[in-house]
């Protein structure tokens, strides 16, 4: 098997299980938290600026994801795990400046979570793991698109970078933004990210205080988030309120 075929096969496999990437990060974060000496980290004494950076990355990541999902028509991969899907090639909107906006959004969200471990090395480790993981997924997706759309995909890929945009001016998407799409499709990502922050808090408290304790406001926020997610999941699966005929 050639290296190209191997990359494509690995990418298709990882594509099916990309939802498990957060679980991998959860587990790998533990030794980094355990080995971090908080007394040597000067910024721990002044958390405000530190939390501002985390918040900016987190919010920016979700803005990118929400805009992409809200302006994506039906017939795209979405959250399917069985195979690649593309009835049309998205080249407008955010796809006019970057070929994989959802994965960029994911990276920024998980970078904010990695920084929250207070480890100086885990963000670097996470970035490397993320790239090795998603590079193969992006490769497999693009091979699929190249086979299906041919020169149209090649011409687009020659002009638009894969991951980091070279420009911030994008063409207007012909698909109107849908808040319903965001509510229907993004609640799982939100809960996953919130759970990651809570998980890090729990591990850090156990490691450094030998006890399990959560701040009341964080616990309330997490419970409210779960309730909201359960409501959205119920609306999606048992009602027609979030259904849209022209969206995935």
Secondary structure per residue as TSV (DSSP state, phi and psi in degrees):
chain	resnum	aa	ss	phi	psi
A	1	X	-	360.0	128.8
A	2	X	-	-68.5	163.6
A	3	X	H	-62.2	-38.4
A	4	X	H	-63.2	-45.1
A	5	X	H	-64.8	-37.6
A	6	X	H	-64.6	-43.5
A	7	X	H	-61.2	-42.7
A	8	X	H	-66.3	-41.4
A	9	X	H	-64.9	-44.8
A	10	X	H	-62.9	-40.2
A	11	X	H	-63.9	-42.0
A	12	X	H	-65.5	-36.1
A	13	X	H	-67.2	-47.5
A	14	X	H	-66.9	-30.5
A	15	X	H	-60.0	-40.4
A	16	X	H	-65.7	-31.1
A	17	X	T	-115.5	24.7
A	18	X	G	-65.7	-21.6
A	19	X	G	-69.0	-14.5
A	20	X	G	-88.4	-5.2
A	21	X	H	-57.5	-41.6
A	22	X	H	-59.2	-37.0
A	23	X	H	-63.4	-40.0
A	24	X	H	-60.6	-43.5
A	25	X	H	-64.6	-40.4
A	26	X	H	-53.0	-50.5
A	27	X	H	-69.3	-41.0
A	28	X	H	-71.7	-21.8
A	29	X	H	-70.0	-26.9
A	30	X	H	-57.4	-53.1
A	31	X	H	-64.1	-29.7
A	32	X	H	-69.1	-40.9
A	33	X	H	-64.6	-44.3
A	34	X	H	-62.8	-36.8
A	35	X	H	-89.8	-1.3
A	36	X	-	-86.0	124.3
A	37	X	-	-90.7	103.0
A	38	X	G	-64.9	-24.8
A	39	X	G	-68.4	-19.7
A	40	X	G	-94.6	0.5
A	41	X	-	-102.1	105.1
A	42	X	G	-63.3	-29.4
A	43	X	G	-76.6	-11.9
A	44	X	G	-64.3	-29.9
A	45	X	G	-74.4	-17.0
A	46	X	-	-132.9	83.0
A	47	X	H	-81.3	-14.9
A	48	X	H	-59.6	-53.2
A	49	X	H	-62.7	-37.8
A	50	X	H	-61.4	-44.7
A	51	X	H	-71.7	-28.7
A	52	X	H	-62.9	-43.8
A	53	X	H	-61.3	-46.5
A	54	X	H	-60.2	-44.8
A	55	X	H	-64.5	-41.3
A	56	X	H	-62.5	-47.2
A	57	X	H	-62.0	-43.8
A	58	X	H	-63.6	-49.4
A	59	X	H	-66.3	-42.5
A	60	X	H	-61.4	-41.5
A	61	X	H	-60.4	-42.7
A	62	X	H	-73.3	-32.6
A	63	X	H	-62.0	-45.1
A	64	X	H	-61.4	-45.8
A	65	X	H	-63.8	-46.9
A	66	X	H	-64.9	-42.2
A	67	X	H	-64.7	-42.1
A	68	X	H	-62.5	-48.8
A	69	X	H	-65.2	-38.6
A	70	X	H	-70.7	-16.9
A	71	X	T	-118.7	19.9
A	72	X	-	-100.1	127.8
A	73	X	-	-76.8	177.4
A	74	X	S	-70.0	163.8
A	75	X	S	85.2	19.1
A	76	X	B	-114.2	171.2
A	77	X	-	-62.7	-39.5
A	78	X	T	54.9	-125.1
A	79	X	T	-107.6	14.7
A	80	X	-	-67.5	149.5
A	81	X	-	-122.6	-7.0
A	82	X	S	-79.0	-40.8
A	83	X	S	-162.9	169.2
A	84	X	-	-73.1	142.5
A	85	X	-	-134.5	134.8
A	86	X	B	-165.1	102.2
A	87	X	S	-80.0	-23.5
A	88	X	S	-146.6	161.4
A	89	X	-	-96.7	117.1
A	90	X	-	-77.4	116.4
A	91	X	-	-128.8	0.4
A	92	X	S	-107.4	175.4
A	93	X	G	63.6	-137.0
A	94	X	G	-65.4	-23.3
A	95	X	G	-74.3	-5.0
A	96	X	G	-84.7	-10.1
A	97	X	T	-121.2	-13.5
A	98	X	-	-156.9	142.5
A	99	X	S	-85.6	-21.8
A	100	X	-	-132.2	65.6
A	101	X	H	-65.0	-36.0
A	102	X	H	-63.1	-37.8
A	103	X	H	-73.6	-32.3
A	104	X	H	-64.5	-42.6
A	105	X	H	-59.6	-43.8
A	106	X	H	-58.1	-44.8
A	107	X	H	-62.0	-44.7
A	108	X	H	-64.2	-39.2
A	109	X	H	-63.9	-47.7
A	110	X	H	-74.3	-24.1
A	111	X	H	-67.2	-41.2
A	112	X	H	-62.6	-38.6
A	113	X	H	-68.6	-40.9
A	114	X	H	-62.8	-40.0
A	115	X	H	-64.9	-32.4
A	116	X	H	-65.9	-16.6
A	117	X	T	-69.8	-13.9
A	118	X	-	71.5	3.2
A	119	X	-	-81.8	137.7
A	120	X	T	-77.6	-18.5
A	121	X	T	-103.3	-26.7
A	122	X	H	-63.5	-39.4
A	123	X	H	-58.2	-38.0
A	124	X	H	-68.8	-43.2
A	125	X	H	-63.2	-44.2
A	126	X	H	-61.4	-42.1
A	127	X	H	-61.2	-42.9
A	128	X	H	-65.1	-46.3
A	129	X	H	-63.3	-42.2
A	130	X	H	-59.7	-44.6
A	131	X	H	-66.1	-44.9
A	132	X	H	-61.6	-37.6
A	133	X	H	-72.0	-52.8
A	134	X	H	-84.5	-19.6
A	135	X	H	-59.6	-41.6
A	136	X	H	-70.7	-36.4
A	137	X	H	-64.7	-45.1
A	138	X	H	-63.9	-37.6
A	139	X	H	-62.4	-47.2
A	140	X	H	-64.1	-41.1
A	141	X	H	-62.3	-42.9
A	142	X	H	-72.3	-31.6
A	143	X	H	-63.7	-41.0
A	144	X	H	-62.3	-46.3
A	145	X	H	-66.1	-37.8
A	146	X	H	-64.3	-41.8
A	147	X	H	-65.6	-35.8
A	148	X	H	-83.8	-38.7
A	149	X	H	-111.5	-7.7
A	150	X	T	58.0	-126.4
A	151	X	H	-61.8	-30.9
A	152	X	H	-61.2	-42.5
A	153	X	H	-69.4	-43.9
A	154	X	H	-60.4	-45.1
A	155	X	H	-63.0	-41.0
A	156	X	H	-66.5	-44.1
A	157	X	H	-67.9	-27.1
A	158	X	H	-71.0	-23.8
A	159	X	H	-99.6	-27.5
A	160	X	S	-112.9	124.3
A	161	X	-	-65.6	158.3
A	162	X	S	-75.6	-44.2
A	163	X	S	-125.9	-49.5
A	164	X	S	-106.0	121.4
A	165	X	-	-67.8	144.5
A	166	X	S	-91.8	-17.3
A	167	X	-	-139.6	160.2
A	168	X	S	-113.0	0.2
A	169	X	-	-92.9	116.8
A	170	X	-	-117.7	158.1
A	171	X	-	-74.1	152.6
A	172	X	-	-73.1	131.7
A	173	X	-	-73.0	135.0
A	174	X	S	-71.9	-12.3
A	175	X	S	-92.9	120.5
A	176	X	-	-66.5	139.2
A	177	X	-	-61.3	133.6
A	178	X	-	-120.3	113.7
A	179	X	H	-67.9	-29.7
A	180	X	H	-60.6	-40.9
A	181	X	H	-60.8	-40.8
A	182	X	H	-64.7	-46.1
A	183	X	H	-63.4	-38.2
A	184	X	H	-74.4	-33.1
A	185	X	H	-111.3	-13.2
A	186	X	H	-108.9	-4.5
A	187	X	H	-64.8	-32.6
A	188	X	H	-66.6	-41.4
A	189	X	H	-64.3	-40.2
A	190	X	H	-62.0	-48.5
A	191	X	H	-64.2	-37.7
A	192	X	H	-61.4	-44.5
A	193	X	H	-68.1	-44.3
A	194	X	H	-62.1	-40.1
A	195	X	H	-63.4	-35.3
A	196	X	H	-63.9	-44.6
A	197	X	H	-61.9	-43.0
A	198	X	H	-64.7	-40.9
A	199	X	H	-60.2	-43.9
A	200	X	H	-63.3	-41.7
A	201	X	H	-59.4	-45.4
A	202	X	H	-63.3	-47.1
A	203	X	H	-62.4	-43.0
A	204	X	H	-64.1	-40.9
A	205	X	H	-66.1	-42.2
A	206	X	H	-65.2	-43.0
A	207	X	H	-66.5	-45.4
A	208	X	H	-98.3	-14.3
A	209	X	H	-123.0	-4.4
A	210	X	S	53.4	38.3
A	211	X	S	-157.0	163.1
A	212	X	-	-109.4	111.3
A	213	X	-	-148.3	136.9
A	214	X	-	-125.3	141.1
A	215	X	-	-61.8	140.3
A	216	X	H	-58.1	-42.0
A	217	X	H	-66.3	-35.6
A	218	X	H	-68.5	-40.5
A	219	X	H	-65.3	-42.8
A	220	X	H	-63.1	-43.6
A	221	X	H	-59.8	-42.0
A	222	X	H	-67.0	-41.9
A	223	X	H	-63.8	-43.4
A	224	X	H	-61.8	-40.3
A	225	X	H	-62.1	-42.8
A	226	X	H	-62.3	-42.7
A	227	X	H	-61.3	-44.5
A	228	X	H	-62.4	-44.1
A	229	X	H	-63.0	-41.6
A	230	X	H	-64.5	-37.8
A	231	X	H	-63.9	-46.8
A	232	X	H	-64.5	-39.8
A	233	X	H	-64.5	-40.3
A	234	X	H	-65.1	-43.8
A	235	X	H	-61.7	-37.8
A	236	X	H	-68.6	-44.3
A	237	X	H	-91.8	-20.5
A	238	X	H	-125.0	3.2
A	239	X	-	-138.1	176.3
A	240	X	S	-107.3	8.1
A	241	X	T	-62.3	-33.7
A	242	X	T	-102.2	6.1
A	243	X	-	-73.7	144.0
A	244	X	-	-142.2	130.0
A	245	X	T	-70.2	-26.5
A	246	X	T	-105.2	17.0
A	247	X	-	-128.4	156.0
A	248	X	-	-72.5	360.0
